[in-house]
């Protein structure tokens, strides 16, 4: 950091197992990728080439090499896996992963239905040679999954070899663990974390209010994903209590209470003046 401040929460060093941040690359050009790495590479753990963008992205091998050289692990979005799998091309998908020398892979069934035992077998097979993240939840807002099934699927996929289970939220943050208006499904999330360790979950949280909600619930070291390139530094400031939304969360209670009391008193004075 550029200077010292007290009461800043400690962040794990890269490569880390908690406090992971996943940026969603939906088609950055090479120069944009270079600029992103210069500005935010030190804050970025993994980069997902969103949905099927890797199929049409120019200079893909160069982009992958750039991310790797910056200590960032890139991978293809789960929708691409599903596109291969729906066509009976699982072995061809593995060859694509090998061709691009990726060590991180996502297994999901948000757009198609894969029997869960079969999905766990795929995770187990892939985990022999690479790190697997699996996604739980549907991209279809009309498909409702019970909390018990969320828990069962997450636990089963972790047991099968997933490094992290991704809680579906989409790039818009309006399905899965979120309601259509973007607010969190509090009861569902509480049921999940009662049985699954929070550090084993990466929450897709593209909206600032969602990021704030998870940081307030789990602290600075929560795993968050589907973050836009320009939101990486703002997110890190949220994690460290350097934005108004989380400003008081990491100060000692005596400091926070005193400052809030001063703010309340000032608000009362301003109200009287009006």
C-alpha positions as CSV (number, residue, x, y, z in Angstrom):
1,X,0.0,0.0,0.0
2,X,1.1,3.6,-0.6
3,X,0.9,4.7,3.1
4,X,0.1,3.4,6.5
5,X,-3.3,3.4,8.2
6,X,-4.4,1.7,11.4
7,X,-7.4,-0.5,11.7
8,X,-7.3,-1.8,8.1
9,X,-8.3,-5.4,8.0
10,X,-5.6,-7.8,7.1
11,X,-5.8,-9.4,3.6
12,X,-4.3,-12.8,2.7
13,X,-1.4,-12.7,0.2
14,X,-1.7,-14.2,-3.3
15,X,-2.0,-17.0,-4.0
16,X,-4.8,-17.2,-1.4
17,X,-7.5,-19.5,-0.5
18,X,-9.9,-16.9,1.0
19,X,-10.6,-13.4,0.2
20,X,-10.5,-14.4,-3.5
21,X,-11.7,-11.9,-6.1
22,X,-12.8,-13.1,-9.5
23,X,-12.9,-10.6,-12.4
24,X,-15.3,-11.3,-15.2
25,X,-13.7,-10.6,-18.6
26,X,-16.4,-10.2,-21.2
27,X,-14.2,-9.2,-24.1
28,X,-11.3,-6.9,-23.1
29,X,-8.8,-6.2,-25.9
30,X,-5.1,-6.8,-25.4
31,X,-4.4,-3.1,-24.6
32,X,-7.4,-3.1,-22.2
33,X,-6.0,-6.3,-20.6
34,X,-2.6,-4.7,-20.2
35,X,-4.1,-1.6,-18.6
36,X,-6.3,-3.7,-16.3
37,X,-3.3,-5.7,-15.1
38,X,-1.3,-2.5,-14.5
39,X,-4.1,-1.0,-12.4
40,X,-5.7,-4.0,-10.7
41,X,-3.6,-7.2,-11.3
42,X,-2.3,-7.1,-7.8
43,X,-5.9,-7.4,-6.5
44,X,-7.1,-10.1,-8.9
45,X,-6.9,-13.8,-8.1
46,X,-8.7,-15.3,-11.0
47,X,-10.3,-14.1,-14.3
48,X,-13.3,-15.8,-15.9
49,X,-13.7,-15.4,-19.6
50,X,-17.5,-14.9,-19.2
51,X,-20.0,-17.4,-20.6
52,X,-18.9,-18.3,-24.2
53,X,-16.7,-15.2,-24.9
54,X,-13.5,-17.3,-25.3
55,X,-15.0,-18.8,-28.5
56,X,-15.0,-15.4,-30.3
57,X,-12.3,-13.5,-28.4
58,X,-9.3,-12.4,-30.6
59,X,-5.8,-13.1,-29.4
60,X,-7.0,-15.5,-26.7
61,X,-3.6,-17.2,-26.2
62,X,-1.9,-13.8,-25.8
63,X,-4.5,-12.7,-23.2
64,X,-4.1,-15.9,-21.2
65,X,-0.4,-15.5,-21.2
66,X,-0.7,-11.9,-20.0
67,X,-2.9,-12.9,-17.1
68,X,-0.6,-15.8,-16.1
69,X,2.5,-13.6,-16.2
70,X,0.7,-11.2,-13.7
71,X,0.0,-14.1,-11.3
72,X,-3.7,-14.3,-12.3
73,X,-5.3,-17.6,-13.1
74,X,-7.7,-17.4,-16.1
75,X,-10.4,-19.9,-16.9
76,X,-13.3,-20.4,-19.3
77,X,-16.8,-19.7,-18.0
78,X,-19.1,-22.6,-17.2
79,X,-21.5,-21.8,-20.1
80,X,-18.7,-22.9,-22.5
81,X,-18.3,-26.2,-20.6
82,X,-22.1,-26.7,-20.9
83,X,-22.0,-25.9,-24.6
84,X,-19.5,-28.6,-25.2
85,X,-21.2,-31.1,-22.8
86,X,-24.6,-30.6,-24.4
87,X,-23.1,-31.6,-27.7
88,X,-21.5,-34.7,-26.3
89,X,-18.0,-33.2,-26.6
90,X,-16.7,-33.5,-23.0
91,X,-13.4,-35.1,-24.2
92,X,-13.0,-32.4,-26.8
93,X,-13.5,-29.8,-24.0
94,X,-10.6,-31.3,-22.0
95,X,-8.4,-31.0,-25.1
96,X,-9.3,-27.3,-25.4
97,X,-8.3,-26.8,-21.8
98,X,-5.0,-28.5,-22.5
99,X,-4.4,-26.6,-25.7
100,X,-4.7,-23.3,-23.8
101,X,-2.7,-24.6,-20.9
102,X,-5.3,-23.7,-18.3
103,X,-5.0,-25.2,-14.8
104,X,-8.4,-23.9,-13.6
105,X,-11.8,-25.1,-15.0
106,X,-15.4,-24.5,-14.2
107,X,-18.1,-27.2,-14.2
108,X,-21.7,-25.8,-14.2
109,X,-25.2,-26.8,-15.1
110,X,-27.0,-23.4,-15.0
111,X,-28.3,-23.6,-18.5
112,X,-28.7,-27.4,-18.9
113,X,-29.7,-30.2,-16.5
114,X,-26.9,-32.6,-15.6
115,X,-27.8,-35.4,-13.1
116,X,-26.0,-34.5,-9.9
117,X,-24.2,-37.8,-9.6
118,X,-22.9,-37.4,-13.2
119,X,-21.8,-33.8,-12.5
120,X,-19.9,-35.0,-9.4
121,X,-18.2,-37.7,-11.6
122,X,-17.1,-35.0,-14.1
123,X,-15.7,-32.8,-11.2
124,X,-13.8,-35.8,-9.8
125,X,-12.3,-36.7,-13.2
126,X,-11.2,-33.1,-13.9
127,X,-9.9,-32.6,-10.4
128,X,-7.2,-35.3,-11.0
129,X,-5.3,-32.9,-13.3
130,X,-6.5,-29.4,-12.5
131,X,-8.3,-27.1,-10.1
132,X,-12.0,-27.3,-10.4
133,X,-14.7,-24.8,-9.4
134,X,-18.3,-25.9,-9.7
135,X,-21.3,-23.7,-9.9
136,X,-24.6,-24.3,-8.1
137,X,-27.9,-22.7,-9.1
138,X,-29.9,-22.0,-12.2
139,X,-29.6,-19.1,-14.6
140,X,-33.3,-19.4,-15.1
141,X,-35.2,-17.2,-12.6
142,X,-38.2,-19.4,-13.0
143,X,-36.4,-22.5,-11.6
144,X,-36.5,-22.5,-7.8
145,X,-34.1,-24.7,-6.0
146,X,-34.8,-25.6,-2.3
147,X,-32.2,-24.6,0.3
148,X,-31.8,-28.3,1.2
149,X,-30.8,-29.0,-2.5
150,X,-28.4,-26.0,-2.6
151,X,-26.7,-27.4,0.5
152,X,-26.7,-31.0,-0.8
153,X,-25.3,-30.1,-4.1
154,X,-22.6,-27.8,-2.7
155,X,-21.4,-30.4,-0.2
156,X,-21.4,-33.1,-2.8
157,X,-19.4,-31.1,-5.3
158,X,-16.8,-30.1,-2.7
159,X,-16.5,-33.8,-1.7
160,X,-16.1,-34.7,-5.4
161,X,-13.1,-32.4,-5.7
162,X,-14.2,-28.8,-6.2
163,X,-11.8,-26.2,-4.8
164,X,-14.7,-23.7,-4.5
165,X,-18.4,-23.9,-5.2
166,X,-19.7,-20.8,-7.0
167,X,-23.1,-19.5,-5.8
168,X,-25.0,-18.5,-9.0
169,X,-25.9,-14.9,-9.4
170,X,-25.3,-14.3,-13.1
171,X,-23.5,-11.2,-14.4
172,X,-26.6,-9.1,-13.6
173,X,-26.9,-10.3,-10.0
174,X,-30.7,-11.1,-10.2
175,X,-31.0,-14.9,-10.0
176,X,-29.7,-17.7,-7.7
177,X,-28.9,-16.3,-4.3
178,X,-30.4,-13.0,-5.3
179,X,-34.0,-11.9,-5.8
180,X,-35.0,-10.3,-9.2
181,X,-34.4,-6.8,-7.7
182,X,-30.9,-7.7,-6.7
183,X,-31.3,-8.1,-2.9
184,X,-29.9,-11.2,-1.2
185,X,-32.0,-14.3,-0.5
186,X,-31.1,-14.0,3.2
187,X,-32.9,-17.1,4.4
188,X,-31.3,-19.2,1.6
189,X,-27.8,-17.9,2.3
190,X,-28.2,-18.5,6.0
191,X,-29.3,-22.1,5.4
192,X,-26.3,-22.6,3.1
193,X,-23.7,-21.2,5.5
194,X,-25.1,-23.3,8.4
195,X,-23.8,-26.4,6.5
196,X,-21.1,-25.2,4.1
197,X,-18.0,-23.3,5.2
198,X,-18.1,-19.7,3.8
199,X,-14.5,-20.0,2.7
200,X,-15.4,-22.8,0.3
201,X,-18.0,-20.6,-1.5
202,X,-17.4,-17.9,-4.1
203,X,-20.4,-15.6,-4.2
204,X,-21.2,-14.0,-7.6
205,X,-21.9,-10.4,-6.6
206,X,-21.6,-8.0,-9.5
207,X,-23.5,-5.1,-7.8
208,X,-22.0,-2.8,-5.2
209,X,-24.9,-3.3,-2.8
210,X,-24.4,-7.1,-3.0
211,X,-20.6,-6.8,-2.4
212,X,-21.3,-4.6,0.7
213,X,-23.9,-7.1,2.0
214,X,-21.4,-10.0,1.8
215,X,-18.5,-8.0,3.3
216,X,-20.7,-6.9,6.2
217,X,-21.7,-10.5,6.8
218,X,-18.4,-12.3,6.3
219,X,-15.7,-9.6,6.5
220,X,-12.9,-8.5,4.2
221,X,-11.9,-12.1,3.3
222,X,-15.1,-13.2,1.7
223,X,-14.8,-14.7,-1.8
224,X,-16.5,-12.6,-4.5
225,X,-16.9,-13.0,-8.2
226,X,-18.3,-11.6,-11.4
227,X,-16.6,-8.3,-10.6
228,X,-16.4,-5.8,-13.5
229,X,-12.8,-4.7,-14.4
230,X,-13.4,-1.1,-13.3
231,X,-14.9,-2.3,-10.0
232,X,-11.8,-4.2,-8.7
233,X,-10.2,-1.2,-6.9
234,X,-13.6,0.1,-5.6
235,X,-14.3,-3.4,-4.3
236,X,-10.9,-3.6,-2.5
237,X,-11.7,-0.3,-0.8
238,X,-15.0,-1.8,0.4
239,X,-13.1,-4.8,1.8
240,X,-10.7,-2.5,3.7
241,X,-13.3,0.0,5.1
242,X,-12.2,2.8,2.8
243,X,-15.6,3.6,1.3
244,X,-18.6,5.0,3.1
245,X,-20.6,1.8,2.9
246,X,-18.1,-0.1,5.1
247,X,-16.3,2.8,6.7
248,X,-17.3,1.9,10.3
249,X,-17.2,-1.9,10.0
250,X,-13.5,-2.3,10.7
251,X,-13.0,0.5,13.2
252,X,-12.9,-0.4,16.9
253,X,-16.3,-0.1,18.4
254,X,-15.3,2.8,20.7
255,X,-14.1,4.8,17.6
256,X,-17.2,3.9,15.6
257,X,-19.7,4.8,18.4
258,X,-18.0,8.1,19.1
259,X,-17.9,9.1,15.4
260,X,-21.5,8.0,14.8
261,X,-22.6,10.1,17.9
262,X,-20.8,13.1,16.5
263,X,-22.5,12.6,13.1
264,X,-25.9,12.2,14.8
265,X,-25.4,15.4,16.8
266,X,-24.3,17.3,13.6
267,X,-27.4,16.0,11.8
268,X,-29.6,17.3,14.6
269,X,-28.0,20.7,14.5
270,X,-28.5,20.8,10.7
271,X,-32.1,19.9,11.2
272,X,-32.7,22.7,13.7
273,X,-31.1,25.2,11.3
274,X,-33.5,24.2,8.6
